[in-house]
Amino acid sequence: MSSTPLSKIPAPSAAPARLSARGLRSRFGGPFDFEVRAGECVAIQGPSGAGKSVLLRMLADLDPHEGEILLDGRSCASMPAPAWRAQVVYQAAEPAWWEATACEHFGDDQDGFLDETLPALGLAATLLDTEIERLSTGERQRLALVRSLARKPRVLLLDEPTAALDPASVVRAEALLAACLARGMALLIVTHAADQAQRLAHRIFHLEHGRLTTQ
């Protein structure tokens, strides 16, 4: 795969904080204090087992934690969990599916979104009606990204979203994410690929021994 950087938008230094973590901690590490602005991508790197996935899950209010998380200045504690998770969307490295086919995870009003997004990721519309268990790992991973983006999140938390993809599919996925950033979505992405972090992220965090540092 080419290492040529994406034509990503400039770091949105003047944009307001979209997601803020204040004293965020769990038994796996912390406290973590940082902000991610609207339109900004932050990559999180570090050794396996360092707690990168746990950090994303805390931000999505899926794992127990202490401290405060704010979305556009509003505290997570002040919102019902489903409302928070509809706007701060977490996608696991191995996303779960609760229906037999992908099409059952989308609403009837999302046809236009699917018509635009599936080709952008090199996916045929027929895959929506294929049983999930018959899809390749890469197809499932890309369809999971479509499912996450269909929720129109303000913040997207991705855990190794392109690990199973071929180089051409990685390029497509990164271009789609860059377009979402240009529209104001904030993105935190866990990736072991240093070149991907350099292409996509405005800032790179390193997590190790429970401490988060900026590279």
NUDREN-173528 format. One line per 10 residues: number of its first residue (from 1); their letters; for each residue x, y, z of C-alpha. Coordinates in steps of 0.1 Angstrom, whole numbers, plus 5000, padded with zeros to 4 digits. Layout:
N
NUM = a = X,Y,Z ~ ...
! end
This chain:
215
1 = msstplskip = 5000,5000,5000 ~ 5012,5035,4992 ~ 5024,5056,5021 ~ 5013,5088,5005 ~ 4994,5109,5031 ~ 4957,5115,5026 ~ 4947,5150,5017 ~ 4932,5154,5051 ~ 4917,5187,5064 ~ 4940,5209,5085
11 = apsaaparls = 4939,5203,5123 ~ 4908,5221,5135 ~ 4926,5241,5162 ~ 4898,5267,5163 ~ 4870,5241,5165 ~ 4852,5236,5198 ~ 4859,5205,5219 ~ 4836,5177,5207 ~ 4846,5151,5233 ~ 4864,5158,5266
21 = arglrsrfgg = 4878,5134,5292 ~ 4886,5147,5326 ~ 4902,5125,5352 ~ 4890,5094,5333 ~ 4903,5063,5349 ~ 4897,5026,5356 ~ 4917,4998,5372 ~ 4934,4995,5338 ~ 4949,5030,5339 ~ 4945,5067,5340
31 = pfdfevrage = 4937,5094,5349 ~ 4933,5105,5313 ~ 4927,5142,5305 ~ 4923,5152,5268 ~ 4900,5168,5243 ~ 4891,5159,5207 ~ 4877,5186,5186 ~ 4850,5185,5159 ~ 4867,5174,5127 ~ 4897,5160,5144
41 = cvaiqgpsga = 4912,5125,5143 ~ 4933,5111,5172 ~ 4951,5078,5167 ~ 4958,5057,5198 ~ 4988,5034,5197 ~ 5006,5012,5221 ~ 5014,4976,5229 ~ 4988,4948,5230 ~ 4972,4947,5264 ~ 4979,4983,5272
51 = gksvllrmla = 4942,4991,5275 ~ 4935,5009,5242 ~ 4902,4991,5237 ~ 4892,4997,5273 ~ 4898,5034,5268 ~ 4875,5035,5238 ~ 4849,5015,5257 ~ 4850,5039,5287 ~ 4845,5068,5263 ~ 4814,5050,5250
61 = dldphegeil = 4802,5044,5286 ~ 4804,5007,5280 ~ 4830,4999,5307 ~ 4831,5010,5344 ~ 4851,5042,5350 ~ 4856,5072,5372 ~ 4860,5108,5361 ~ 4839,5128,5336 ~ 4833,5126,5299 ~ 4816,5154,5280
71 = ldgrscasmp = 4801,5156,5246 ~ 4798,5192,5233 ~ 4801,5203,5269 ~ 4773,5180,5282 ~ 4783,5153,5307 ~ 4778,5117,5300 ~ 4763,5113,5335 ~ 4735,5136,5326 ~ 4723,5115,5296 ~ 4707,5081,5294
81 = apawraqvvy = 4732,5055,5282 ~ 4714,5047,5249 ~ 4713,5084,5240 ~ 4750,5088,5247 ~ 4760,5056,5227 ~ 4739,5068,5198 ~ 4761,5098,5195 ~ 4794,5084,5207 ~ 4796,5052,5187 ~ 4820,5024,5195
91 = qaaepawwea = 4830,4998,5169 ~ 4849,4968,5182 ~ 4878,4951,5164 ~ 4854,4921,5159 ~ 4820,4937,5157 ~ 4790,4918,5168 ~ 4759,4911,5146 ~ 4725,4904,5162 ~ 4706,4897,5130 ~ 4712,4871,5103
101 = tacehfgddq = 4720,4896,5075 ~ 4734,4931,5074 ~ 4703,4946,5058 ~ 4684,4939,5090 ~ 4706,4963,5108 ~ 4695,4993,5087 ~ 4662,5012,5085 ~ 4641,5017,5054 ~ 4650,5054,5055 ~ 4687,5046,5050
111 = dgfldetlpa = 4686,5034,5014 ~ 4702,5066,5001 ~ 4730,5064,5026 ~ 4737,5028,5016 ~ 4736,5036,4979 ~ 4763,5062,4985 ~ 4785,5045,5012 ~ 4786,5009,4999 ~ 4803,5017,4966 ~ 4827,5040,4985
121 = lglaatlldt = 4840,5010,5004 ~ 4840,4987,4973 ~ 4810,4967,4986 ~ 4782,4953,4964 ~ 4747,4959,4975 ~ 4739,4922,4973 ~ 4761,4916,5004 ~ 4734,4932,5025 ~ 4712,4902,5019 ~ 4740,4876,5024
131 = eierlstger = 4741,4858,5057 ~ 4767,4873,5080 ~ 4784,4840,5086 ~ 4790,4836,5048 ~ 4808,4870,5045 ~ 4846,4873,5046 ~ 4862,4890,5076 ~ 4870,4920,5055 ~ 4834,4923,5042 ~ 4821,4921,5077
141 = qrlalvrsla = 4845,4947,5089 ~ 4836,4971,5061 ~ 4798,4965,5066 ~ 4803,4972,5103 ~ 4818,5006,5094 ~ 4788,5013,5072 ~ 4765,5004,5102 ~ 4785,5027,5125 ~ 4784,5056,5101 ~ 4747,5051,5094
151 = rkprvlllde = 4740,5063,5130 ~ 4756,5097,5121 ~ 4777,5098,5152 ~ 4792,5130,5165 ~ 4821,5109,5178 ~ 4833,5076,5162 ~ 4855,5052,5183 ~ 4871,5027,5160 ~ 4892,4997,5172 ~ 4915,4984,5145
161 = ptaaldpasv = 4888,4990,5118 ~ 4910,4980,5088 ~ 4930,4952,5103 ~ 4914,4926,5080 ~ 4914,4946,5048 ~ 4935,4945,5017 ~ 4955,4976,5008 ~ 4929,4989,4983 ~ 4901,4985,5008 ~ 4922,5003,5034
171 = vraeallaac = 4926,5033,5011 ~ 4888,5034,5005 ~ 4880,5032,5042 ~ 4905,5060,5051 ~ 4891,5082,5023 ~ 4856,5077,5036 ~ 4867,5085,5072 ~ 4885,5116,5060 ~ 4853,5128,5043 ~ 4834,5123,5076
181 = largmalliv = 4861,5144,5094 ~ 4856,5172,5069 ~ 4819,5172,5078 ~ 4828,5177,5115 ~ 4828,5142,5130 ~ 4854,5135,5156 ~ 4873,5103,5154 ~ 4894,5082,5178 ~ 4911,5052,5161 ~ 4931,5025,5177
191 = thaadqaqrl = 4956,5012,5151 ~ 4988,4992,5153 ~ 4997,5006,5118 ~ 5021,5035,5122 ~ 5016,5045,5086 ~ 4978,5046,5090 ~ 4981,5069,5120 ~ 5004,5092,5101 ~ 4980,5094,5071 ~ 4947,5098,5090
201 = ahrifhlehg = 4954,5114,5124 ~ 4960,5150,5134 ~ 4975,5138,5167 ~ 4988,5105,5179 ~ 4985,5093,5215 ~ 5006,5065,5230 ~ 4991,5043,5257 ~ 5014,5022,5279 ~ 5016,5013,5316 ~ 4983,5031,5322
211 = rlttq = 4997,5064,5309 ~ 4986,5084,5278 ~ 5012,5105,5261 ~ 5014,5125,5229 ~ 5039,5115,5203
! end
